[in-house]
Amino acid sequence: MMSYLSVPRSVLLSGAFLSAFILSAAAQQSAEPPAAAQQPAEPPAAAQQSAEPPAAAQQPAEPPAAQQPATPPAAGAPPPAGTAASPSLPPGSPLIGRPAGNDAAAKLAPIAPPPIPAAPDKLPTAKLKVPAGFNIEVYAAGMANARSLALGDKGTVFVGSRLVDKVYAIVNKDGKREVKVLASGLYRPNGVAFKDGTLYIAELSKISKIEKVEDNLDNPPKPTVIFDKLPKDEAHGWKFIAIGPDNKLYAPVGQPGNNVLNDDEHGLLRRMNFDGSGAEVIARGLRHTVGFDWHPETKQLYFTDNGRDWMSEDVPEDELNRITKVGEHFGAPFCLQGNIVDPEFGWGKSCDEYTAPVGLLGPHSAALGMRFYTGNMFPKAYKNAAIIARHGSWNRSKKVGGDVVIAKLNKDGTMKSLEPFLTGFLEDNKYIGRPVDVLQMKDGSLLVSDDYNGAVYRITYGKQKTAGKS
């Protein structure tokens, strides 16, 4: 039996506002579009501090008048004729660079999620497909914009969000599964990571922690900031975070736009101590990574990276990359997918100057969360393979992604094959769900988050499970 989080009126209104806002502003990025590239970096202080902020306060405020065009472009509308980057578009807009006068490109626009989470009986579980012998069920629902996942020592599953202000906790208690709001009033709390009783939360421009979190789920303290020196750009500003085998906290910063020459504070991955000290950059040339993990044997860090928009529908592909030494540069924005010199910024450059990806993950597929499978529940063929959630393309006429795939590796660490694992989120070229992150549970089962429906699914192998039951 499972109980689900009820949705308060403020969240319903927030969702409705959000849906309209995203469609009108069209401010989301490729594969993984920016939520509000033209919005202020931080919400009003009152909105951040409120335990249950009003609906509008959960989302970014309207941009200053100086940033707004006299007539905002409608979603799907092309830039003014003859301009690839119209001055009427706000900085960081995903529509910057869209080909002018192209009817096919003009039809492509970011995809707004439904304004509220789907009810448990409305989730598309029956349409989702897994390989023979595997089963899928609803693990929890009712979490608006469920994104990154982290597992606590006592079995609590922590869930971040990107478009609302909340971090959730899924708790198993007395044979029932409950969803609790762990923290509110946060700003793009996409990233969550857990270590030794402490939950780490990455917002747009800062990282916080909640100590002894599983002992205080019913009355958690407010997060304590440990690092606040992150840029405040909305474009690619939301973050995935994780803790490495070196007991360091890893956090990326994406490029502040679709395809830009960024400064030294963007397009990178850094690590730091748990108190925020000792921060150092370990890799550059990243466009936007929202998922990474360490190989269970080599301990090398692998990460997904989203490719640029508007070059074509078929290139560049998203990348699976591997860090073999501190200081590597992975090409962006000069070299794309390891073998294409960028037409804007690649003049005088060669892809040989940069670290090539170990595998390609599909054009504009929005490869996000990834974890290496180390459990014993799945067949041996899955051992040490990378399980990758692809959120799905929006700026492609025939969409790709919207699935979970298995990347199996060669002995040298490069990608041997990319195989479908969880499909069915894409139906008639439209999404009925969008996977974001994956998380291995202690029993070897796999959780998959779906921010489109506000849900988390559980995949098992063996005896058939009943959807929606714990």
LUMMAR-572381 format. One line per field, with one value per residue (C-alpha): residue in three letters; residue number from 0; x, y negated, z negated. Coordinates in nm, 4 decimals, padded with zeros to 6 digits. Layout:
REM LUMMAR-572381
r = [ALA:...]
k = [NUM:...]
px = [X:...]
py = [Y:...]
pz = [Z:...]
***
This chain:
REM LUMMAR-572381
r = [MET:MET:SER:TYR:LEU:SER:VAL:PRO:ARG:SER:VAL:LEU:LEU:SER:GLY:ALA:PHE:LEU:SER:ALA:PHE:ILE:LEU:SER:ALA:ALA:ALA:GLN:GLN:SER:ALA:GLU:PRO:PRO:ALA:ALA:ALA:GLN:GLN:PRO:ALA:GLU:PRO:PRO:ALA:ALA:ALA:GLN:GLN:SER:ALA:GLU:PRO:PRO:ALA:ALA:ALA:GLN:GLN:PRO:ALA:GLU:PRO:PRO:ALA:ALA:GLN:GLN:PRO:ALA:THR:PRO:PRO:ALA:ALA:GLY:ALA:PRO:PRO:PRO:ALA:GLY:THR:ALA:ALA:SER:PRO:SER:LEU:PRO:PRO:GLY:SER:PRO:LEU:ILE:GLY:ARG:PRO:ALA:GLY:ASN:ASP:ALA:ALA:ALA:LYS:LEU:ALA:PRO:ILE:ALA:PRO:PRO:PRO:ILE:PRO:ALA:ALA:PRO:ASP:LYS:LEU:PRO:THR:ALA:LYS:LEU:LYS:VAL:PRO:ALA:GLY:PHE:ASN:ILE:GLU:VAL:TYR:ALA:ALA:GLY:MET:ALA:ASN:ALA:ARG:SER:LEU:ALA:LEU:GLY:ASP:LYS:GLY:THR:VAL:PHE:VAL:GLY:SER:ARG:LEU:VAL:ASP:LYS:VAL:TYR:ALA:ILE:VAL:ASN:LYS:ASP:GLY:LYS:ARG:GLU:VAL:LYS:VAL:LEU:ALA:SER:GLY:LEU:TYR:ARG:PRO:ASN:GLY:VAL:ALA:PHE:LYS:ASP:GLY:THR:LEU:TYR:ILE:ALA:GLU:LEU:SER:LYS:ILE:SER:LYS:ILE:GLU:LYS:VAL:GLU:ASP:ASN:LEU:ASP:ASN:PRO:PRO:LYS:PRO:THR:VAL:ILE:PHE:ASP:LYS:LEU:PRO:LYS:ASP:GLU:ALA:HIS:GLY:TRP:LYS:PHE:ILE:ALA:ILE:GLY:PRO:ASP:ASN:LYS:LEU:TYR:ALA:PRO:VAL:GLY:GLN:PRO:GLY:ASN:ASN:VAL:LEU:ASN:ASP:ASP:GLU:HIS:GLY:LEU:LEU:ARG:ARG:MET:ASN:PHE:ASP:GLY:SER:GLY:ALA:GLU:VAL:ILE:ALA:ARG:GLY:LEU:ARG:HIS:THR:VAL:GLY:PHE:ASP:TRP:HIS:PRO:GLU:THR:LYS:GLN:LEU:TYR:PHE:THR:ASP:ASN:GLY:ARG:ASP:TRP:MET:SER:GLU:ASP:VAL:PRO:GLU:ASP:GLU:LEU:ASN:ARG:ILE:THR:LYS:VAL:GLY:GLU:HIS:PHE:GLY:ALA:PRO:PHE:CYS:LEU:GLN:GLY:ASN:ILE:VAL:ASP:PRO:GLU:PHE:GLY:TRP:GLY:LYS:SER:CYS:ASP:GLU:TYR:THR:ALA:PRO:VAL:GLY:LEU:LEU:GLY:PRO:HIS:SER:ALA:ALA:LEU:GLY:MET:ARG:PHE:TYR:THR:GLY:ASN:MET:PHE:PRO:LYS:ALA:TYR:LYS:ASN:ALA:ALA:ILE:ILE:ALA:ARG:HIS:GLY:SER:TRP:ASN:ARG:SER:LYS:LYS:VAL:GLY:GLY:ASP:VAL:VAL:ILE:ALA:LYS:LEU:ASN:LYS:ASP:GLY:THR:MET:LYS:SER:LEU:GLU:PRO:PHE:LEU:THR:GLY:PHE:LEU:GLU:ASP:ASN:LYS:TYR:ILE:GLY:ARG:PRO:VAL:ASP:VAL:LEU:GLN:MET:LYS:ASP:GLY:SER:LEU:LEU:VAL:SER:ASP:ASP:TYR:ASN:GLY:ALA:VAL:TYR:ARG:ILE:THR:TYR:GLY:LYS:GLN:LYS:THR:ALA:GLY:LYS:SER]
k = [0:1:2:3:4:5:6:7:8:9:10:11:12:13:14:15:16:17:18:19:20:21:22:23:24:25:26:27:28:29:30:31:32:33:34:35:36:37:38:39:40:41:42:43:44:45:46:47:48:49:50:51:52:53:54:55:56:57:58:59:60:61:62:63:64:65:66:67:68:69:70:71:72:73:74:75:76:77:78:79:80:81:82:83:84:85:86:87:88:89:90:91:92:93:94:95:96:97:98:99:100:101:102:103:104:105:106:107:108:109:110:111:112:113:114:115:116:117:118:119:120:121:122:123:124:125:126:127:128:129:130:131:132:133:134:135:136:137:138:139:140:141:142:143:144:145:146:147:148:149:150:151:152:153:154:155:156:157:158:159:160:161:162:163:164:165:166:167:168:169:170:171:172:173:174:175:176:177:178:179:180:181:182:183:184:185:186:187:188:189:190:191:192:193:194:195:196:197:198:199:200:201:202:203:204:205:206:207:208:209:210:211:212:213:214:215:216:217:218:219:220:221:222:223:224:225:226:227:228:229:230:231:232:233:234:235:236:237:238:239:240:241:242:243:244:245:246:247:248:249:250:251:252:253:254:255:256:257:258:259:260:261:262:263:264:265:266:267:268:269:270:271:272:273:274:275:276:277:278:279:280:281:282:283:284:285:286:287:288:289:290:291:292:293:294:295:296:297:298:299:300:301:302:303:304:305:306:307:308:309:310:311:312:313:314:315:316:317:318:319:320:321:322:323:324:325:326:327:328:329:330:331:332:333:334:335:336:337:338:339:340:341:342:343:344:345:346:347:348:349:350:351:352:353:354:355:356:357:358:359:360:361:362:363:364:365:366:367:368:369:370:371:372:373:374:375:376:377:378:379:380:381:382:383:384:385:386:387:388:389:390:391:392:393:394:395:396:397:398:399:400:401:402:403:404:405:406:407:408:409:410:411:412:413:414:415:416:417:418:419:420:421:422:423:424:425:426:427:428:429:430:431:432:433:434:435:436:437:438:439:440:441:442:443:444:445:446:447:448:449:450:451:452:453:454:455:456:457:458:459:460:461:462:463:464:465:466:467:468:469]
px = [00.0000:00.1223:00.0159:00.0834:00.1556:-00.1494:-00.0963:-00.1789:-00.3574:-00.0381:00.1413:-00.1514:-00.1420:00.2356:00.2195:-00.0345:00.1756:00.4876:00.3345:00.2172:00.5472:00.7589:00.5471:00.5433:00.9062:01.0352:01.3288:01.4493:01.7561:01.8362:01.7907:01.7784:01.6403:01.7043:01.4043:01.4064:01.7156:01.5911:01.4955:01.6835:01.9364:01.7674:01.4041:01.3044:01.4406:01.0949:01.0255:01.3431:01.2707:00.9041:00.8297:00.5397:00.5845:00.2938:00.2580:00.4260:00.7082:00.8082:00.9111:01.1454:01.0015:00.9436:01.2633:01.3401:01.1674:01.4984:01.5397:01.1950:01.1184:00.8269:00.6374:00.7745:00.8224:00.5643:00.6743:00.7596:00.7992:01.1263:01.3622:01.3188:01.4165:01.7839:01.9001:02.0291:02.0561:01.7929:01.8473:01.4824:01.5727:01.6967:02.0511:02.0770:01.7545:01.7539:01.6054:01.9250:02.0776:01.7586:01.7700:01.5631:01.3107:01.3072:00.9555:01.0672:01.2872:01.0115:00.7894:01.0423:01.0103:01.0770:00.8272:00.6385:00.5612:00.2065:00.1351:00.0759:00.2019:00.0026:-00.2263:-00.0991:-00.3704:-00.2852:00.0820:00.1877:00.3278:00.1261:00.2804:00.6385:00.8488:01.1461:01.3387:01.2035:01.2275:01.2176:00.9206:00.8278:00.6025:00.5226:00.7508:00.6080:00.4080:00.2778:00.6180:00.6060:00.9039:01.0817:01.4437:01.7728:01.7781:01.9898:01.9672:02.0019:02.1555:01.8115:01.6487:01.5098:01.5053:01.5689:01.4320:01.5377:01.3391:01.4220:01.1083:00.9601:01.1217:01.1148:01.3226:01.1209:01.1836:01.0271:01.0028:00.9194:00.7398:00.5321:00.5049:00.3818:00.5596:00.5066:00.6247:00.7274:00.8328:01.1760:01.2615:01.0776:01.1640:01.4729:01.5799:01.6215:01.7235:01.7984:02.1003:02.0952:02.3687:02.3960:02.6909:02.7212:02.3819:02.4080:02.2067:02.3721:02.1502:02.2654:02.0607:02.1300:02.4175:02.4913:02.5279:02.3760:02.3554:02.1140:02.2887:02.1286:01.8535:01.7028:01.6641:01.4609:01.2390:00.9264:01.0908:01.4040:01.6219:01.6759:01.9671:02.3021:02.5010:02.8511:02.9415:02.7954:03.0464:02.8583:02.7430:02.3795:02.3128:01.9775:02.0845:02.2288:02.2382:02.0696:02.3094:02.3577:02.5934:02.7555:03.0171:03.3240:03.5314:03.7790:03.5146:03.4846:03.1667:03.1507:02.9468:02.9367:02.8695:02.7314:02.7765:02.5589:02.3826:02.3352:02.6772:02.8978:03.2579:03.2348:03.4711:03.6714:03.3730:03.1579:03.1747:03.3517:03.3378:03.4819:03.5193:03.5405:03.5487:03.2215:03.2453:03.2919:03.6641:03.9388:03.7329:03.9247:03.8379:03.9101:03.7742:03.6784:03.5127:03.1785:02.8607:02.6109:02.6407:02.3458:02.4710:02.7962:02.9288:03.2540:03.3403:03.3247:03.6615:03.8769:03.7211:03.7377:03.4597:03.2192:02.9727:02.7013:02.7202:02.4490:02.5496:02.4727:02.1519:02.0726:02.3678:02.1453:01.8872:02.1394:02.4589:02.6112:02.5275:02.5292:02.8416:02.9550:03.2906:03.5566:03.8045:04.1435:04.3410:04.2766:04.2636:04.1345:03.9395:03.6478:03.6131:03.3062:03.2489:03.5334:03.4942:03.1694:03.1227:03.4981:03.5197:03.3354:03.4944:03.2285:03.1320:03.1145:03.4061:03.6234:03.8214:04.1908:04.1118:04.1487:03.9562:04.2901:04.3533:04.0756:03.9705:03.7287:03.4148:03.4187:03.0781:02.7977:02.4438:02.2222:02.1525:01.9831:01.8737:01.9294:02.1371:02.1094:02.1413:02.3695:02.4888:02.7015:02.5094:02.6840:02.3916:02.3191:01.9486:01.9940:02.1596:02.5406:02.5387:02.4402:02.7241:02.9351:02.7359:02.6299:02.2546:02.1646:01.8388:01.7767:01.5240:01.4477:01.4964:01.2764:01.4628:01.4396:01.1503:01.1584:01.2261:01.4864:01.5485:01.2768:01.4113:01.6686:01.9573:02.2409:02.5944:02.8212:03.1946:03.4988:03.7985:03.9665:03.6731:03.5223:03.1589:03.0975:02.7221:02.4170:02.1047:01.7435:01.6317:01.3223:01.1128:00.7585:00.7805:00.7675:00.4399:00.3496:00.6387:00.5001:00.6123:00.3956:00.6842:01.0477:01.3080:01.5703:01.7766:01.8422:01.9355:02.0365:01.8723:02.0385:01.8518:01.9773:01.6525:01.6607:01.4641:01.3900:01.2576:01.0119:00.9843:00.7055:00.4682:00.6232:00.6868:00.9514:00.9338:01.1027:01.2483:01.3096:01.4164:01.2420:00.8948:00.6327:00.5395:00.2066:00.2226:00.1551:00.2091:00.4914]
py = [00.0000:-00.3443:-00.6936:-00.9921:-01.3544:-01.5739:-01.8824:-02.2145:-02.4908:-02.6985:-02.4254:-02.3895:-02.7616:-02.7530:-02.4734:-02.6561:-02.9712:-02.7723:-02.6053:-02.9353:-03.0998:-02.8388:-02.8444:-03.2221:-03.2809:-02.9741:-02.9895:-02.6329:-02.4770:-02.1915:-01.8548:-02.0015:-02.3562:-02.6427:-02.6962:-03.0724:-03.2077:-03.5643:-03.5636:-03.7119:-03.4773:-03.4713:-03.5100:-03.7773:-03.7045:-03.6533:-03.3854:-03.2008:-03.2107:-03.1206:-02.7661:-02.7543:-03.0440:-03.1705:-03.0119:-03.2878:-03.3145:-02.9552:-03.0593:-03.3323:-03.6805:-03.8674:-04.0032:-04.3731:-04.5791:-04.6562:-04.2850:-04.2380:-04.2894:-04.5185:-04.2148:-03.8911:-03.6180:-03.3435:-02.9870:-02.8431:-03.1829:-03.2341:-03.5241:-03.8307:-03.7635:-03.7744:-03.7286:-03.4128:-03.5746:-03.8435:-04.1280:-04.0782:-03.7451:-03.7550:-03.6413:-03.2653:-03.2038:-02.8637:-03.0291:-03.2247:-03.0750:-02.9250:-02.9523:-03.2418:-03.1800:-02.8046:-02.6664:-02.3364:-02.5078:-02.7590:-02.4742:-02.3606:-02.5029:-02.3895:-02.1493:-02.2611:-01.9906:-01.9552:-02.2101:-01.9476:-01.5943:-01.3098:-01.1139:-00.7593:-00.6032:-00.8362:-00.7453:-00.5758:-00.2650:-00.0253:-00.1770:-00.1528:00.1344:00.3144:00.6223:00.9720:01.0746:00.7173:00.5489:00.1855:00.0369:-00.3004:-00.3675:-00.7090:-00.9890:-01.3380:-01.5139:-01.8134:-01.8107:-01.5116:-01.5209:-01.4052:-01.1117:-01.0212:-00.7318:-00.7663:-00.5124:-00.4229:-00.3774:-00.7278:-00.8389:-01.2116:-01.3841:-01.7246:-01.9511:-02.2160:-02.4194:-02.4267:-02.5147:-02.1768:-01.8771:-01.5642:-01.2564:-00.9185:-00.7206:-00.3557:-00.3277:-00.0409:00.1186:-00.2013:-00.4457:-00.8142:-01.1335:-01.4241:-01.7768:-01.7985:-02.1577:-02.4476:-02.7995:-02.6849:-02.8075:-02.5373:-02.2633:-02.0136:-01.8359:-01.6082:-01.3893:-01.1961:-01.0948:-00.9883:-01.1166:-01.4500:-01.5563:-01.8026:-02.0198:-02.2147:-02.5207:-02.7615:-02.9484:-02.7677:-02.4326:-02.3614:-02.0702:-01.9213:-01.7128:-01.4074:-01.4434:-01.0956:-01.1485:-01.4636:-01.3944:-01.5180:-01.8386:-01.9006:-02.2055:-02.4614:-02.3881:-02.5413:-02.6986:-02.5549:-02.7088:-03.0199:-03.1104:-02.9622:-03.1795:-03.2921:-03.2382:-03.0753:-02.9063:-02.5691:-02.6910:-02.3921:-02.1301:-01.7607:-01.6871:-01.3673:-01.2455:-01.0726:-00.7819:-01.0468:-01.1792:-01.5049:-01.6799:-01.7314:-02.0101:-02.1333:-02.4742:-02.4718:-02.7227:-03.0351:-02.9858:-02.7542:-02.7974:-03.0664:-03.1543:-03.1274:-03.2621:-03.0577:-03.0250:-02.8306:-02.5090:-02.3159:-02.0539:-02.1262:-01.9355:-02.0494:-01.9303:-01.8683:-02.2074:-02.3862:-02.4442:-02.3421:-02.3958:-02.3177:-02.2818:-01.9333:-01.9547:-02.2169:-02.2215:-02.0930:-02.2368:-02.1023:-01.7847:-01.6764:-01.3307:-01.1578:-00.8563:-00.6716:-00.3413:-00.0764:00.0761:-00.2012:-00.4779:-00.7085:-00.9648:-00.9333:-01.2094:-01.2848:-01.6151:-01.7800:-01.9015:-02.2449:-02.3413:-02.4702:-02.3294:-02.0638:-01.8082:-01.5252:-01.6761:-01.7154:-01.4139:-01.4185:-01.2696:-01.0165:-01.1401:-01.0066:-01.2005:-01.0302:-01.3199:-01.6557:-01.9460:-01.7758:-01.9900:-01.8218:-02.0614:-02.2805:-02.5206:-02.4610:-02.0919:-01.8938:-01.5180:-01.4752:-01.5096:-01.8237:-02.1680:-02.4149:-02.6448:-02.9511:-02.9111:-02.6386:-02.8553:-02.7759:-02.4859:-02.1105:-01.8400:-01.6725:-01.9415:-01.8098:-01.4900:-01.2954:-01.1330:-00.7601:-00.7299:-00.9216:-00.9216:-01.0535:-01.4001:-01.6385:-01.3369:-01.5159:-01.2470:-01.3308:-01.1098:-00.8068:-00.5417:-00.2313:00.0793:00.2750:00.4744:00.8458:00.8410:00.7824:01.0386:01.0449:00.8688:00.5473:00.5571:00.2383:00.1053:-00.2591:-00.3130:-00.6504:-00.8466:-01.0411:-01.3187:-01.3515:-01.6099:-01.9089:-02.0840:-01.7943:-01.7242:-01.3525:-01.3306:-01.0974:-00.9949:-00.9949:-00.6597:-00.4830:-00.3133:-00.0795:-00.1771:00.1273:00.0616:00.2157:00.3201:-00.0111:-00.2038:-00.3218:-00.2522:00.0836:00.0595:-00.1483:00.0591:-00.0316:00.0563:-00.1444:-00.2788:-00.3968:-00.7576:-00.8759:-00.8088:-00.9435:-01.1900:-01.3272:-01.2689:-01.0955:-01.1054:-01.2190:-01.0291:-01.2364:-01.0313:-00.6706:-00.5315:-00.1816:-00.0641:00.1602:00.4667:00.4089:00.2684:-00.0571:-00.3787:-00.6161:-00.9702:-01.1331:-01.5121:-01.5311:-01.3293:-01.4031:-01.0369:-00.7757:-00.4222:-00.1046:00.1603:00.5120:00.8407:01.1683:01.2389:01.0016:00.7001:00.5208:00.1592:-00.0905:00.1519:00.1462]
pz = [00.0000:00.0772:-00.0245:00.1968:00.1249:00.1671:00.3806:00.2094:00.3978:00.4055:00.6005:00.8406:00.9116:00.9319:01.1866:01.3987:01.3856:01.4695:01.7708:01.9138:01.8275:02.0028:02.3138:02.3402:02.2537:02.4409:02.2074:02.1961:02.3504:02.5887:02.4827:02.1345:02.1736:01.9291:01.7081:01.7305:01.8962:01.8847:01.5182:01.2216:01.0681:00.7284:00.6209:00.3700:00.0235:-00.1148:00.1435:00.0477:-00.3231:-00.3229:-00.4315:-00.1876:00.0580:00.2644:00.6058:00.8023:00.5520:00.6205:00.9689:01.0925:01.0993:01.4238:01.5795:01.5574:01.8237:01.9878:02.0664:02.2133:02.5815:02.6565:02.7832:02.6387:02.9009:02.8806:02.8317:03.1685:03.3348:03.5244:03.4588:03.6823:04.0406:04.1156:03.7568:03.5956:03.2517:03.2266:02.9787:02.8790:02.7188:02.3587:02.2755:02.2572:02.4514:02.6238:02.9325:02.9960:03.3086:03.4460:03.8269:03.9562:04.2334:04.1754:04.1384:03.9839:03.7233:03.6455:03.5260:03.2655:02.9162:02.5592:02.4084:02.0991:01.8433:01.7135:01.4393:01.1691:01.1009:01.2532:01.0246:00.9548:01.1701:01.4598:01.4814:01.8084:01.6386:01.8545:02.1687:02.0484:02.1779:02.0219:02.1442:02.0849:01.7219:01.5916:01.4250:01.3677:01.1009:00.9480:00.6520:00.5536:00.7137:00.6427:00.6494:00.8810:01.1185:00.9599:01.0748:00.9181:00.6754:00.3721:00.1267:-00.2514:-00.4873:-00.6262:-00.2860:-00.2411:00.1222:00.1630:00.4726:00.6034:00.8364:01.0919:01.1612:00.8111:00.4795:00.3044:00.2059:00.1279:-00.0842:-00.0034:-00.3258:-00.3884:-00.7227:-00.8604:-00.5189:-00.3573:-00.1292:-00.1993:-00.0330:-00.2527:-00.1615:-00.3203:-00.2274:-00.0623:00.0455:00.2352:00.5789:00.8419:00.5929:00.8675:00.7188:00.4144:00.2666:-00.0607:-00.2785:-00.6439:-00.7515:-00.5676:-00.2645:-00.0252:00.1947:00.5007:00.5938:00.8778:00.7121:00.3868:00.2132:-00.1279:-00.3690:-00.6211:-00.8875:-01.0522:-00.7962:-00.8324:-01.2073:-01.1490:-00.8490:-01.0287:-01.1500:-00.9416:-01.0051:-00.7322:-00.4999:-00.5959:-00.3107:-00.2599:00.0778:00.2420:00.5101:00.8066:01.0994:01.1082:01.4780:01.5433:01.8668:01.7647:01.4063:01.2412:01.1111:01.0520:00.7610:00.6379:00.3922:00.5301:00.3975:00.2773:00.0356:00.2269:00.3382:00.7158:00.8781:01.2409:01.3947:01.7498:02.0284:01.9801:02.3134:02.6074:02.7664:02.6157:02.5435:02.1677:01.9023:01.6531:01.4159:01.6630:01.8638:01.5889:01.3165:00.9726:00.6492:00.2887:-00.0698:-00.2517:-00.4221:-00.0891:-00.1345:00.1057:00.4210:00.7409:01.1086:01.2402:01.5970:01.8558:02.1953:02.0664:02.2138:01.9615:01.7575:01.5413:01.4538:01.3599:01.1710:01.1026:01.2655:00.9910:01.0864:01.2346:01.0192:01.3210:01.3445:01.6394:01.7237:01.9758:02.1638:02.3732:02.7203:02.8645:03.0457:03.3939:03.5833:03.7388:03.6357:03.6463:03.5020:03.2626:03.0503:02.6736:02.5225:02.2668:02.1375:01.9034:01.6895:01.6707:01.5212:01.3600:01.6018:01.9159:02.1652:02.3430:02.6345:02.5840:02.7470:02.9954:03.0791:03.0850:03.0232:03.0542:03.4309:03.5484:03.5319:03.4227:03.7143:03.4867:03.2467:03.3962:03.6364:03.5938:03.3619:03.4028:03.2204:03.1561:02.8949:02.6693:02.4944:02.7129:02.5717:02.5025:02.6676:02.8385:02.6987:02.9782:03.1269:02.8809:02.6745:02.3421:02.1754:01.8055:01.4975:01.5156:01.2694:01.3021:01.2076:00.9320:00.7896:00.8005:00.8936:01.2677:01.4987:01.5138:01.8501:01.6699:01.4169:01.4333:01.7298:01.7280:01.7035:01.8591:01.8551:02.1760:02.1119:02.4829:02.7559:02.8252:03.1075:03.3485:03.5864:03.5072:03.1363:02.9894:02.6312:02.3710:02.2492:02.0349:02.2139:02.1186:02.2196:02.2090:02.2120:02.3743:02.1656:02.2483:02.1014:02.4297:02.5132:02.6771:02.7293:02.6447:02.5857:02.5018:02.1504:02.0538:02.3433:02.4068:02.2860:02.6479:02.8263:03.1733:03.1471:02.8204:02.4633:02.2081:01.9611:01.9452:01.7418:01.5601:01.3158:01.2168:00.8762:00.7695:00.4471:00.1900:00.3157:00.6703:00.8076:01.0040:00.9535:01.2421:01.1906:01.4327:01.4008:01.6620:01.4409:01.1017:01.0247:00.9509:01.0961:00.9719:01.2026:01.0734:01.2270:01.1560:01.0224:01.1629:00.9513:00.9519:01.0672:00.7915:00.5038:00.2539]
***
